[in-house]
Amino acid sequence: MDMNQVVEAEGRPPRMRRTLVPGFLDEVIAQRNHPARQHLVWKNWYFGRTLRKPNRIVQVFQSVNSPLALYREIYDEVSKYVYLPKE
């Protein structure tokens, strides 16, 4: 790789499924009737048939401030029913 390739690639998205040096596995994957191919591409997201979207995890987070912190005037009434430390 020379600097011209680096300069030409600037600002372009990377090519998908590119190999650095063609090897035995690349030849197996290129031959659709090779007996080892199905074992290489089985459940393989990179060489499989379809490009899959990643699963999204929805995180639900909810928080509220304590009513005692928001309304200091209720401290005396609440302390009649619940033990509240002196802090």
Buried (B, 14 or more C-beta within 10 A) or exposed (E): EEEEEEEEEEEEEEEEEEEEEEEEEEEBBEEEEEEEBEEBBEEEEEEEEEEEEEEEEEEEEEEEEEEEEEEEEEEEEEEEEEEEEEE
